[in-house]
């Protein structure tokens, strides 16, 4: 799995070391790079924490998320659809009339989607930490040489694969329950049915897709 943003950042940070390789003063380039990496780690954590909070307070769009089995073009023909934190179902900005059981089903489906999304955010955090750890663990000369030869990129890829692949498989294990909730909602609320795109083949293909994505290149 490529991590171009992190690698590009690391490369930019490492460029000055060619001219300053002899700098051994306290507060030199090594300290500066470590501070930059620490700042990057804090920034990623702050942004992902905000994204997690937004999931709870924002409307959940169902017309452009969890699109399986197509190339995304079908969703462009559907009006915007959302589930609010209160369990209302909006299509094209208008509330669809629902009863109490349907509201419960909408809230159940919303909660399951948010659970998967938060799990994805956690994986993103772990990916960023693993990549930053891979960049940060090493001598200055080793980092420069690794960046020039591609060893740094391979180190990042190996660490991300080792740390993240099992977690991504966890998403696959959440899909059956999510599909069951989606199908119950689609059967109960006809206006939701066009947005119920997760099918059995998608679930069956999930782990094989993960294996392919994380295959050693």
C-alpha positions as CSV (number, residue, x, y, z in Angstrom):
1,X,0.0,0.0,0.0
2,X,1.5,3.3,-1.0
3,X,1.7,6.3,1.4
4,X,2.7,9.1,-1.0
5,X,1.8,12.0,1.2
6,X,3.9,10.8,4.1
7,X,6.8,9.7,1.9
8,X,6.7,13.0,0.1
9,X,6.7,14.9,3.4
10,X,9.6,12.8,4.6
11,X,11.5,13.4,1.4
12,X,11.1,17.2,1.7
13,X,12.2,17.1,5.3
14,X,15.3,15.0,4.5
15,X,16.6,17.1,1.6
16,X,18.5,19.6,3.7
17,X,20.5,16.8,5.4
18,X,22.8,16.4,2.3
19,X,24.2,19.9,3.0
20,X,24.1,19.6,6.8
21,X,25.3,16.0,7.4
22,X,28.1,17.3,9.6
23,X,25.7,19.3,11.9
24,X,26.0,17.6,15.3
25,X,24.9,20.7,17.4
26,X,22.1,20.4,19.9
27,X,18.9,21.5,18.2
28,X,20.3,20.6,14.8
29,X,18.6,19.1,11.8
30,X,17.9,15.8,13.6
31,X,16.0,17.5,16.3
32,X,14.1,19.6,13.7
33,X,13.0,16.5,11.8
34,X,11.9,14.8,14.9
35,X,9.8,17.8,15.8
36,X,8.3,17.9,12.3
37,X,7.3,14.3,12.6
38,X,5.8,14.9,16.1
39,X,3.8,17.8,14.7
40,X,2.6,15.7,11.8
41,X,1.5,13.0,14.2
42,X,-0.5,15.5,16.3
43,X,-2.1,17.1,13.2
44,X,-3.3,13.7,11.9
45,X,-4.7,12.8,15.2
46,X,-6.5,16.1,15.6
47,X,-8.0,15.9,12.1
48,X,-9.2,12.3,12.5
49,X,-10.6,13.0,16.0
50,X,-12.7,15.8,14.4
51,X,-13.8,13.5,11.6
52,X,-15.0,11.0,14.2
53,X,-17.0,13.7,16.1
54,X,-18.5,14.9,12.9
55,X,-19.9,11.5,12.2
56,X,-22.1,11.7,15.3
57,X,-23.4,15.2,14.7
58,X,-23.7,15.5,10.9
59,X,-26.4,13.9,8.7
60,X,-25.2,10.6,7.2
61,X,-25.4,10.6,3.4
62,X,-26.4,7.3,1.9
63,X,-26.4,8.3,-1.7
64,X,-22.6,8.5,-2.0
65,X,-21.3,6.1,0.6
66,X,-20.9,2.3,0.7
67,X,-21.3,2.1,-3.0
68,X,-20.7,-1.5,-4.0
69,X,-21.1,-3.5,-7.2
70,X,-21.0,-0.5,-9.5
71,X,-18.6,2.2,-10.7
72,X,-20.5,5.0,-8.8
73,X,-22.4,6.2,-11.9
74,X,-25.7,4.9,-10.5
75,X,-25.5,7.1,-7.5
76,X,-25.3,10.2,-9.7
77,X,-28.9,9.5,-10.9
78,X,-30.3,9.3,-7.4
79,X,-31.2,12.4,-5.4
80,X,-29.2,13.2,-2.3
81,X,-30.4,11.1,0.7
82,X,-29.5,11.5,4.3
83,X,-30.2,10.0,7.7
84,X,-30.2,12.7,10.5
85,X,-29.0,12.1,14.0
86,X,-32.6,12.0,15.1
87,X,-33.5,9.2,12.6
88,X,-35.3,11.3,9.9
89,X,-34.8,10.2,6.3
90,X,-34.3,13.1,3.9
91,X,-34.5,12.6,0.1
92,X,-33.6,15.7,-2.0
93,X,-33.8,17.7,1.2
94,X,-37.3,16.7,2.0
95,X,-38.4,14.5,5.0
96,X,-39.9,11.2,4.1
97,X,-42.9,10.2,6.2
98,X,-41.9,7.4,8.5
99,X,-43.3,5.6,11.5
100,X,-41.7,4.7,14.8
101,X,-40.4,1.2,13.7
102,X,-38.9,2.7,10.5
103,X,-37.2,5.4,12.6
104,X,-35.6,2.7,14.8
105,X,-34.4,0.9,11.7
106,X,-32.9,4.1,10.2
107,X,-31.1,4.8,13.5
108,X,-29.8,1.2,13.6
109,X,-28.5,1.4,10.1
110,X,-27.0,4.8,10.7
111,X,-25.2,3.5,13.9
112,X,-23.8,0.5,12.0
113,X,-22.5,2.7,9.1
114,X,-20.9,5.1,11.7
115,X,-19.3,2.1,13.5
116,X,-17.7,1.0,10.2
117,X,-16.6,4.6,9.4
118,X,-15.1,5.1,12.8
119,X,-13.3,1.8,12.5
120,X,-11.9,3.1,9.2
121,X,-10.8,6.3,10.9
122,X,-9.0,4.2,13.6
123,X,-7.3,2.3,10.8
124,X,-6.2,5.6,9.2
125,X,-4.8,6.7,12.5
126,X,-2.9,3.5,12.9
127,X,-1.6,3.7,9.3
128,X,-0.3,7.2,9.9
129,X,1.4,6.2,13.1
130,X,3.0,3.2,11.5
131,X,4.3,5.2,8.6
132,X,5.6,8.0,10.8
133,X,7.2,5.4,13.1
134,X,8.9,3.8,10.0
135,X,10.2,7.2,9.0
136,X,11.3,8.3,12.4
137,X,13.1,5.1,13.4
138,X,16.6,5.4,11.9
139,X,19.7,7.4,11.7
140,X,20.0,10.5,9.6
141,X,22.3,8.8,7.1
142,X,20.0,5.8,7.0
143,X,17.0,7.9,6.3
144,X,18.7,9.8,3.5
145,X,20.1,6.6,1.9
146,X,16.7,4.9,2.4
147,X,14.9,7.7,0.7
148,X,17.3,7.7,-2.3
149,X,17.2,3.9,-2.8
150,X,13.5,3.3,-2.1
151,X,14.3,1.3,1.1
152,X,12.4,3.9,3.1
153,X,9.2,3.4,1.0
154,X,9.5,-0.4,1.4
155,X,10.0,0.0,5.1
156,X,6.8,2.1,5.3
157,X,4.9,-0.4,3.2
158,X,6.0,-3.4,5.2
159,X,5.1,-1.7,8.5
160,X,1.7,-0.6,7.3
161,X,1.0,-4.1,5.9
162,X,2.0,-5.7,9.2
163,X,0.0,-3.3,11.4
164,X,-3.0,-2.6,9.3
165,X,-4.0,-5.6,7.2
166,X,-5.6,-7.5,10.2
167,X,-7.5,-4.4,11.1
168,X,-8.9,-3.9,7.6
169,X,-10.1,-7.5,7.6
170,X,-12.2,-6.4,10.6
171,X,-14.2,-4.2,8.3
172,X,-15.1,-7.3,6.2
173,X,-16.4,-9.0,9.4
174,X,-18.8,-6.1,10.0
175,X,-20.4,-6.2,6.6
176,X,-22.9,-9.1,7.1
177,X,-24.6,-7.3,10.0
178,X,-24.6,-4.0,8.0
179,X,-26.2,-5.7,5.0
180,X,-28.9,-7.3,7.2
181,X,-29.7,-3.9,8.6
182,X,-29.7,-2.3,5.2
183,X,-32.0,-5.0,3.7
184,X,-34.5,-4.8,6.6
185,X,-34.7,-1.0,6.1
186,X,-35.1,-1.3,2.3
187,X,-38.0,-3.8,2.8
188,X,-39.7,-1.5,5.3
189,X,-39.0,1.8,3.6
190,X,-39.4,1.7,-0.2
191,X,-37.8,5.2,-0.6
192,X,-34.6,3.8,0.9
193,X,-34.4,0.7,-1.4
194,X,-32.5,2.4,-4.3
195,X,-29.7,3.2,-1.8
196,X,-29.3,-0.4,-0.5
197,X,-26.4,-1.5,-2.7
198,X,-24.4,-3.8,-0.5
199,X,-25.0,-7.4,-1.7
200,X,-23.8,-10.8,-0.8
201,X,-21.0,-10.9,-3.5
202,X,-19.5,-7.7,-2.1
203,X,-19.2,-9.4,1.3
204,X,-17.8,-12.6,-0.1
205,X,-15.2,-10.6,-2.1
206,X,-14.1,-8.4,0.8
207,X,-11.3,-10.5,2.2
208,X,-9.9,-11.5,-1.2
209,X,-9.8,-7.8,-2.1
210,X,-7.9,-7.1,1.1
211,X,-5.4,-9.8,0.3
212,X,-4.9,-8.4,-3.1
213,X,-4.5,-4.8,-1.9
214,X,-1.9,-5.8,0.7
215,X,0.0,-8.3,-1.6
216,X,3.7,-7.7,-1.5
217,X,4.7,-5.8,-4.6
